[in-house]
Amino acid sequence: MPEPDDTVAAPKPGGVGYRAIKRTFDIVFSAGVCVVIAIPLAVVCAAVAYETPGSPIFKQRRIGLNGKPIYIYKLRTMVADAHEHPDRYLNPDQLAQWEREQKLDNDPRITKIGKLLRRTSLDELPQFFNVLKGELSVIGPRPVTEEETWEYGDARDLVLSVKPGITGWWQVTERNNATWENNERQMLEVFYARHASLGLDFRIFVRTFKAMGRGQ
């Protein structure tokens, strides 16, 4: 099992009141975001579809709260068949890294607009609709595939007991340096699951905007 993160003092986990406040925040904040981004999102979708054929928004199957399958929305940042036929674009080493981490440095499948969307994290914006549906929270562990949930080992049930989020402790700390292979990603997600609270959520919320400002 991953060890706790000792880079900050561990806060006490929140209770029923915390979860109620968090859900209220999720609804109010996400509704506001959806209103603000409606027109810009339509423009970006048109640009994505114009650059490369295919739907500008795609769904990914992930595992949500208590192991329930969900489908999260994202702006398409790759060519339309990137996930169905990665072998068309990746060499054997790249393909092995993709299958292991589901991310790849200098991925040749990413479009020009996709690079900008990823650098600014704007590709995640449609996930606020998932938040309104109750499938995601604004802040929580990253939603992962069924196969990836087993990377948590004995802590799998603990992590799945927390609703996944658009941003979280992993994204605002090590992110690309913390992988499944080096066990650091598990450590960061387990830390959040153990200590989810208003104080930790506020810290993540602030750090998210700082990371976006740095293009990370």
C-alpha positions as CSV (number, residue, x, y, z in Angstrom):
1,M,0.0,0.0,0.0
2,P,1.3,3.5,-0.8
3,E,2.7,5.5,2.1
4,P,1.0,8.8,3.1
5,D,2.2,12.1,1.5
6,D,4.4,13.9,4.1
7,T,4.8,17.2,2.1
8,V,2.0,18.9,4.1
9,A,0.4,18.4,7.4
10,A,-2.3,15.8,7.0
11,P,-5.7,17.4,7.8
12,K,-8.5,15.5,9.6
13,P,-11.0,13.9,7.1
14,G,-14.3,15.6,6.7
15,G,-17.7,14.1,7.7
16,V,-21.3,14.4,6.7
17,G,-21.3,18.2,6.9
18,Y,-18.2,18.4,4.7
19,R,-19.8,16.2,2.0
20,A,-23.0,18.3,2.0
21,I,-21.0,21.6,1.7
22,K,-18.9,20.0,-1.1
23,R,-21.9,18.9,-3.1
24,T,-23.4,22.3,-2.8
25,F,-20.2,23.9,-4.0
26,D,-20.0,21.4,-6.9
27,I,-23.4,22.4,-8.1
28,V,-23.1,26.1,-7.7
29,F,-19.6,26.4,-9.1
30,S,-20.2,24.0,-12.0
31,A,-23.4,25.7,-13.0
32,G,-21.7,29.0,-13.1
33,V,-18.8,27.6,-15.2
34,C,-21.2,26.0,-17.6
35,V,-23.0,29.3,-18.2
36,V,-19.8,31.2,-18.7
37,I,-18.2,28.7,-21.1
38,A,-21.3,27.9,-23.2
39,I,-20.4,30.2,-26.1
40,P,-16.6,29.8,-26.0
41,L,-17.0,26.1,-25.8
42,A,-19.2,26.1,-28.9
43,V,-16.4,28.0,-30.7
44,V,-13.7,25.7,-29.6
45,C,-15.8,22.7,-30.6
46,A,-16.1,24.1,-34.1
47,A,-12.4,24.7,-34.3
48,V,-11.6,21.1,-33.2
49,A,-14.0,19.7,-35.7
50,Y,-12.6,21.9,-38.5
51,E,-8.9,20.9,-37.8
52,T,-9.5,17.1,-37.9
53,P,-12.7,15.1,-38.8
54,G,-14.7,13.7,-35.9
55,S,-16.8,14.7,-33.0
56,P,-15.2,17.6,-31.0
57,I,-16.4,15.9,-27.7
58,F,-15.7,12.3,-26.8
59,K,-16.6,10.1,-23.9
60,Q,-14.2,7.9,-21.9
61,R,-15.3,5.0,-19.7
62,R,-14.0,5.4,-16.1
63,I,-14.8,4.0,-12.7
64,G,-16.7,6.3,-10.3
65,L,-17.8,6.3,-6.7
66,N,-18.0,2.8,-5.2
67,G,-16.8,1.2,-8.4
68,K,-19.7,2.3,-10.6
69,P,-18.8,2.8,-14.3
70,I,-19.2,6.3,-15.6
71,Y,-18.5,8.1,-18.9
72,I,-16.6,11.4,-18.6
73,Y,-16.7,14.1,-21.3
74,K,-13.7,15.8,-22.7
75,L,-12.8,18.1,-25.7
76,R,-11.0,16.0,-28.3
77,T,-7.3,16.8,-28.3
78,M,-6.2,13.9,-30.6
79,V,-7.1,12.6,-34.0
80,A,-10.5,10.9,-33.9
81,D,-9.2,7.3,-34.0
82,A,-6.3,7.8,-31.5
83,H,-7.7,5.4,-28.9
84,E,-9.1,2.8,-31.3
85,H,-5.9,2.5,-33.4
86,P,-2.9,3.8,-31.4
87,D,-0.6,1.5,-33.4
88,R,-1.2,3.7,-36.5
89,Y,0.6,6.6,-34.8
90,L,2.9,5.2,-32.1
91,N,6.2,3.2,-32.3
92,P,6.5,0.1,-30.0
93,D,8.2,2.0,-27.2
94,Q,5.5,4.8,-27.2
95,L,2.8,2.2,-27.4
96,A,4.1,0.4,-24.4
97,Q,4.2,3.6,-22.4
98,W,0.7,4.5,-23.5
99,E,-0.7,1.1,-22.4
100,R,1.0,1.4,-19.1
101,E,0.3,5.1,-18.1
102,Q,-2.4,6.2,-20.5
103,K,-0.3,9.3,-21.2
104,L,2.7,9.9,-23.4
105,D,5.4,12.5,-23.8
106,N,5.3,14.3,-27.2
107,D,2.3,12.2,-28.3
108,P,2.1,12.4,-32.1
109,R,-1.6,11.9,-32.1
110,I,-2.3,15.3,-30.4
111,T,-3.6,18.0,-32.8
112,K,-2.4,21.6,-32.8
113,I,-5.5,22.8,-31.1
114,G,-5.2,19.8,-28.8
115,K,-1.8,20.9,-27.6
116,L,-3.2,24.3,-26.5
117,L,-6.2,22.8,-24.8
118,R,-4.0,20.4,-22.8
119,R,-1.5,23.0,-21.9
120,T,-4.3,25.2,-20.4
121,S,-6.4,22.2,-19.2
122,L,-9.3,23.5,-21.2
123,D,-10.0,20.1,-22.6
124,E,-11.4,19.2,-19.2
125,L,-14.2,21.8,-19.3
126,P,-17.0,19.5,-20.4
127,Q,-16.5,17.5,-17.3
128,F,-18.4,20.2,-15.3
129,F,-21.5,18.6,-16.9
130,N,-20.4,15.3,-15.2
131,V,-20.2,17.2,-11.9
132,L,-23.8,18.5,-12.3
133,K,-24.9,15.0,-13.0
134,G,-23.3,13.9,-9.7
135,E,-20.8,11.6,-11.4
136,L,-17.8,13.7,-10.6
137,S,-16.8,16.3,-8.0
138,V,-14.8,19.4,-8.8
139,I,-12.0,18.0,-6.5
140,G,-11.2,14.4,-6.0
141,P,-9.0,11.5,-7.1
142,R,-8.6,11.3,-10.9
143,P,-11.2,9.1,-12.5
144,V,-9.4,6.0,-13.8
145,T,-10.1,2.9,-15.8
146,E,-11.1,-0.5,-14.3
147,E,-7.6,-1.8,-14.9
148,E,-6.0,1.2,-13.2
149,T,-8.0,0.8,-10.0
150,W,-6.1,-2.3,-9.2
151,E,-2.9,-0.3,-9.1
152,Y,-4.1,0.9,-5.6
153,G,-3.7,-2.6,-4.2
154,D,-5.1,-2.8,-0.7
155,A,-6.2,0.8,-0.8
156,R,-8.5,0.3,-3.9
157,D,-11.7,0.3,-1.9
158,L,-10.6,3.4,0.0
159,V,-9.9,5.4,-3.1
160,L,-13.2,4.3,-4.7
161,S,-15.1,5.4,-1.6
162,V,-14.4,9.0,-2.7
163,K,-16.1,10.6,-5.7
164,P,-13.5,11.2,-8.4
165,G,-12.8,14.8,-9.4
166,I,-11.8,17.1,-12.3
167,T,-8.7,18.2,-10.3
168,G,-7.0,16.8,-7.3
169,W,-3.9,16.3,-5.2
170,W,-2.1,14.4,-7.8
171,Q,-2.7,17.0,-10.5
172,V,-1.4,19.9,-8.4
173,T,1.6,18.3,-6.9
174,E,3.8,15.9,-9.0
175,R,1.4,15.0,-11.8
176,N,3.7,13.9,-14.7
177,N,6.5,13.0,-12.4
178,A,4.2,10.7,-10.3
179,T,3.4,7.6,-12.3
180,W,1.8,4.2,-11.6
181,E,5.2,2.7,-12.2
182,N,7.1,4.6,-9.5
183,N,4.1,4.2,-7.1
184,E,3.9,8.0,-6.4
185,R,0.6,8.5,-8.2
186,Q,-1.0,5.9,-5.9
187,M,0.5,7.6,-2.9
188,L,-0.9,11.0,-3.8
189,E,-4.4,9.7,-4.6
190,V,-4.5,7.6,-1.4
191,F,-3.4,10.6,0.7
192,Y,-6.4,12.5,-0.6
193,A,-8.8,9.7,0.0
194,R,-7.6,9.4,3.6
195,H,-7.7,13.2,4.3
196,A,-10.4,14.7,2.1
197,S,-11.6,17.8,3.9
198,L,-12.5,21.5,3.3
199,G,-9.0,22.5,4.1
200,L,-7.4,20.1,1.7
201,D,-9.9,20.9,-1.0
202,F,-9.3,24.6,-0.7
203,R,-5.5,24.0,-1.0
204,I,-6.1,22.0,-4.2
205,F,-8.5,24.6,-5.6
206,V,-5.9,27.4,-5.3
207,R,-3.1,25.3,-6.6
208,T,-5.1,24.3,-9.6
209,F,-5.3,27.9,-10.9
210,K,-1.6,28.4,-10.2
211,A,-0.8,25.2,-12.2
212,M,-3.0,26.4,-15.1
213,G,-1.3,29.7,-15.1
214,R,2.0,28.0,-15.5
215,G,0.7,25.8,-18.3
216,Q,1.0,22.6,-16.2
